[in-house]
Amino acid sequence: MSGSNGRSLGRRTFVLGSAAAAGTAALAGPLATSASAASFGWSDDGSNYVVDTGASLVFKVSKTNGDLTSLAYKGTEYQGYGGKNSHVESGLGTSTVTIAQSGSTILISVTYGTLKHYYAARSGENNVYLWTNKADDSVTATRYIVRVKAGLFLNDEPDSYTYAPTVIESADIFEKSDGQTRAKHYSKLRVMDYNYIGWTTGSVGLWIVRSNHEKASGGPFYRSLLRHQSADGGGLYEILYYGENQTEPERFGLQGPYVIALTDGGAPSSSLYAGTLTTSWADSLGISGYVSASGRGRVAGVGISGRDTAYAYTVGLANSAAQYWGSARSSDGYFSIAGVLPGTYTLTVFKGELAVYTGSVTVTAGATTTLNTIAIASSNDPSNASAIWRINNWDGTPSGFKNADLMTYAHPSDVRAASWTGNVVIGSGTETSSFPCYLWKDVNSGIIVYFKLTAAQAAAAHTLRIGVTTAYANGRPQVVVNDTWTSAVPAAPTQPSTRSLTVGSYRGNNNTFTYSVPASAWLTDTSSYNTLKIYVASGSGTTSFLSAGTSIDAIDLLA
């Protein structure tokens, strides 16, 4: 490019190419040096494309492999720890990297085999917009990670990890000297719980604003890596596909935009959030797999009847190509899910995280599919069944059980965890809070539930139900009543094959085990406690917290 203007940023000196007036192609000539839209443009420093957003952000992308090699905000370099760049996965390798400017937008395109990745900048914005299109499984690409220099942000987040003296599991879970545990897996938040993740000093904020995850897997309740910090720096993730405790196959196609946003300390603008971000300016950029708003549809439901108003309800759409979700309004169950790719989807209504209705819906580009009131049958919610006693309510999660909240951001061995053993007495008022959220073959198998029955109840057979949310190493419950009646070992349901309970995830496939207990198993003395012992059966797993295990949703004895 002809014309240049030497400009320094900290200790880095580079040459800026010519800027373009809004709506016109780039012209040769010097650039203004002020931090304003007038400085918007790009240059080639020999190794990188250098983009000045015309605000306070300048970033560089390697011409060799598409790595983000510099992220400088107000003269401070934020990119890089441990000598590593920011990039897709752990770096793509030699790629074809090109740059183009169209008016107030600059687009850098990276091609590596069948994978295409994009960076975009807008004049006057301190944002980097990113898209990643993984067409097939020929390329390992499961994340984008922004690698941040050490010392720029405090490592004070409860779900952020630091390398600690003691490795307690698989070289990626650590114990601090105070007995607390840390791992990059402990995200604490489900996908639907956050719009962005990052850090702030109060005067500078660095964030990743997540995409709508339409090509990700696992649904709205999935947890995966979000951020980590260590002695040599920190990382912020946008997970494109994560296999840990994953319930769905990988989806392929374009994911994005997700956004690296720099601020003056506050949260990123809500206009960038998934579901509200409009990118009509990207419609004509030629991004592979890009579908504009006009090529998408919407699903709206007038309401949901049969709900338990004590719980939040979520509506999910999923097929092999895409996934979406939206919250149902608490007053009447109305929901609206926009920006949906055309196709036929399975529609699922979740009470908490428990599926209580499934149906089918077809979405057409440019149109709204309106659904009449969805009626949840009473029999679809197991909480509606009459029970002699029940421990916890059925909502598809272990919430309420002992240690349940801690387990989304700590290892079961964490010093903050209450004892995993201890028995439960029905009628004590502490049935749920004293029952452990997880059971392991090698840790607390054989938990005992004590309960009394009336003479009429003891004279009849009853169905016992145990609901689980995931399992590790095919762990599933086998029960013994009064040391005289033992159930068969139930068949193992389909569950993810990876770690789960030790990496902050209880979200697998919900399953209900039922046991038909004959009347002969009960004690006829109504003043005595019956005993229910719950064991974990499986020939898989290793020892301790990696022995076969399962996460509990609810337990009840039906009337």
Secondary structure, 3 states (H helix, E strand, C coil): CCCCEEEEECCEEEEECCECCCCCCCCCCCCCCCCCHHHCEEEECCCEEEEECCCCEEEEEECCCCCEEEEEECCEECECECCECEEECCCCCCCEEEEEEECCEEEEEEEECCEEEEEEEECCCCEEEEEEEECCCCCCCCEEEEEECCCCCCCCCCCCCCCCCEEEECCCEEECCCCCEEECCCCCCCHHHCCEEEEECCCCEEEEECCCCCCCCCCCCCCCCCEEEECCEEEEEEECCCCCCCCCCCCCEEEEEEEEEEECCCCCCHHHCCCCCCCHHHCCCCCCCCCCHHHCEEEEECCEECCCCCCCEEEEEECCCCEEEEECCCCCCCEEEEEECCEEEEEEEEECCEEEEEEEEEECCCCEEEECCEECCHHHCHHHCCEEEEECCCCCCCCCCECCCHHHCCCCCCCCCCCCCCCEECCCCCHHHHCECEEECCCCCCEEEEECCCHHHHCCCEEEEEEEEEEECCCEEEEEECCCEECCCCCCCCCCCCCCCCCCCCCCCCEEEEEEECHHHCCCCCCCCEEEEEEEECCCECCHHHECEEEEEEEEEEC
